[in-house]
Amino acid sequence: MSADDDMSKVVIDTDVLIDLLRGRAAAQALLLRVTGHAIPCCSVISVAEIHAGMHVQERARTTALLDSLVLLDVTRSVAELAGHFKQRERARRLELADCLIAATAVTEAAALATGNVRHYPMPELTLVPTRA
């Protein structure tokens, strides 16, 4: 059994990844705090969101950050759960991308580190807020 077998996972939300790229202290402190006991991951949805807003000169730093994380794909079970979240929370008008990220975390039995806790009202989800 490797050391990784005992470690949980934490999915890092897009907003935290952007804060890391901008050198924000709260995001850096969060990453240091969670990596002591969890494997840092991100959804491929976050990869798309980051690349959509990335400037050419940010490519090397962005690639280095994403390469340091375990990337989690959207599987059929993740997509189905995301659809369930979106349908169930219809009154809140949640973004499909946020539902996909939440479903990824739930499917992976991982916590979600985010600064946008209001985007994630799903009771199945364990949140790690960046702002305490």
Backbone torsions as a table, in degrees:
resi	resn	phi	psi	omega
1	MET	NA	130.9	179.6
2	SER	-87.8	168.4	178.7
3	ALA	-62.7	-32.8	-179.0
4	ASP	-64.7	-24.1	-178.6
5	ASP	-64.0	-26.0	-179.2
6	ASP	-91.9	-6.8	-175.1
7	MET	-92.8	141.3	173.4
8	SER	-84.1	178.1	178.3
9	LYS	-115.6	151.6	170.3
10	VAL	-131.5	128.1	177.1
11	VAL	-89.1	125.6	179.6
12	ILE	-92.6	120.9	-177.5
13	ASP	-72.2	160.3	-177.1
14	THR	-55.6	-42.7	-177.7
15	ASP	-62.4	-36.2	179.0
16	VAL	-70.6	-39.9	177.5
17	LEU	-61.3	-42.0	178.0
18	ILE	-63.9	-43.2	177.8
19	ASP	-62.1	-37.5	176.3
20	LEU	-62.6	-44.4	179.7
21	LEU	-64.2	-28.0	179.1
22	ARG	-89.4	0.4	176.8
23	GLY	75.4	23.2	-178.4
24	ARG	-71.8	131.1	-173.5
25	ALA	-61.7	-39.6	-177.7
26	ALA	-62.7	-40.2	179.5
27	ALA	-69.4	-40.3	178.3
28	GLN	-63.7	-41.9	178.6
29	ALA	-64.1	-41.5	178.1
30	LEU	-61.1	-47.2	-178.6
31	LEU	-61.3	-43.0	177.4
32	LEU	-62.3	-40.9	-179.1
33	ARG	-64.4	-46.0	-174.3
34	VAL	-79.5	-28.2	-176.6
35	THR	-72.9	-11.7	174.9
36	GLY	-68.8	-24.9	-176.5
37	HIS	-133.4	0.1	-176.9
38	ALA	-144.0	152.6	176.8
39	ILE	-85.3	121.0	-179.6
40	PRO	-74.7	130.3	-176.7
41	CYS	-132.5	167.1	167.3
42	CYS	-149.4	155.6	177.9
43	SER	-77.9	148.3	173.7
44	VAL	-62.5	-20.3	175.0
45	ILE	-63.5	-41.0	176.7
46	SER	-63.9	-36.8	176.8
47	VAL	-58.9	-45.8	179.4
48	ALA	-64.2	-43.6	-179.3
49	GLU	-63.0	-41.3	-179.9
50	ILE	-66.9	-45.3	-179.2
51	HIS	-65.7	-28.8	179.3
52	ALA	-65.4	-30.3	-177.8
53	GLY	-109.9	4.9	-174.1
54	MET	-78.5	139.8	172.2
55	HIS	-89.2	153.5	-176.9
56	VAL	-54.3	-40.8	-176.9
57	GLN	-71.8	-9.6	179.0
58	GLU	-94.0	-3.5	-172.8
59	ARG	-58.8	-46.5	-176.3
60	ALA	-63.7	-47.1	179.2
61	ARG	-64.6	-40.2	179.9
62	THR	-64.6	-45.7	178.5
63	THR	-60.6	-43.4	179.6
64	ALA	-61.6	-43.1	178.9
65	LEU	-64.1	-49.3	-177.5
66	LEU	-64.6	-35.1	177.9
67	ASP	-66.9	-19.9	-179.5
68	SER	-85.6	-4.0	-177.1
69	LEU	-111.7	157.4	169.9
70	VAL	-83.7	121.5	179.5
71	LEU	-88.8	132.1	-177.1
72	LEU	-110.1	124.5	-178.1
73	ASP	-78.7	159.7	171.5
74	VAL	-88.0	112.5	177.1
75	THR	-97.4	174.7	177.5
76	ARG	-60.7	-41.8	-179.1
77	SER	-65.6	-36.3	176.0
78	VAL	-64.8	-45.7	-179.1
79	ALA	-62.3	-41.8	179.5
80	GLU	-65.4	-42.8	178.8
81	LEU	-65.7	-39.1	177.1
82	ALA	-61.4	-42.8	176.1
83	GLY	-60.7	-39.3	176.6
84	HIS	-62.6	-45.6	178.8
85	PHE	-60.6	-45.3	-178.5
86	LYS	-62.9	-42.7	180.0
87	GLN	-68.7	-44.4	-176.9
88	ARG	-66.0	-35.6	-176.5
89	GLU	-101.4	29.8	-175.0
90	ARG	-50.9	-39.8	-177.2
91	ALA	-63.6	-25.0	-178.4
92	ARG	-87.3	-11.1	179.2
93	ARG	54.7	54.3	179.2
94	LEU	-71.1	147.8	175.3
95	GLU	-72.7	139.2	178.7
96	LEU	-59.8	-37.9	178.6
97	ALA	-58.6	-43.1	178.7
98	ASP	-65.7	-38.2	177.2
99	CYS	-63.3	-39.4	178.2
100	LEU	-66.2	-41.5	178.1
101	ILE	-65.2	-43.7	178.0
102	ALA	-61.9	-44.7	-179.7
103	ALA	-64.3	-35.0	176.1
104	THR	-61.8	-47.5	180.0
105	ALA	-61.8	-45.5	-179.3
106	VAL	-63.5	-45.4	-178.8
107	THR	-62.3	-35.1	-179.4
108	GLU	-87.0	2.3	-175.4
109	ALA	54.2	42.1	-177.3
110	ALA	-114.4	154.3	170.3
111	ALA	-79.7	161.6	177.4
112	LEU	-117.4	119.0	176.6
113	ALA	-90.3	118.6	-175.3
114	THR	-149.8	152.8	169.8
115	GLY	-97.2	-0.8	-177.0
116	ASN	-115.2	60.1	-174.7
117	VAL	-60.2	-27.2	-179.9
118	ARG	-70.6	-17.8	177.0
119	HIS	-76.5	-9.1	-171.7
120	TYR	-130.3	73.2	-178.2
121	PRO	-83.2	7.8	-174.1
122	MET	-70.6	121.2	-178.3
123	PRO	-66.3	-20.7	179.9
124	GLU	-73.0	-13.9	-170.2
125	LEU	-97.3	134.3	172.9
126	THR	-94.3	121.3	-177.9
127	LEU	-103.4	142.4	172.0
128	VAL	-118.4	98.0	-177.7
129	PRO	-72.3	142.7	177.7
130	THR	-78.3	-25.5	178.9
131	ARG	-110.5	110.8	-175.4
132	ALA	-78.5	NA	NA
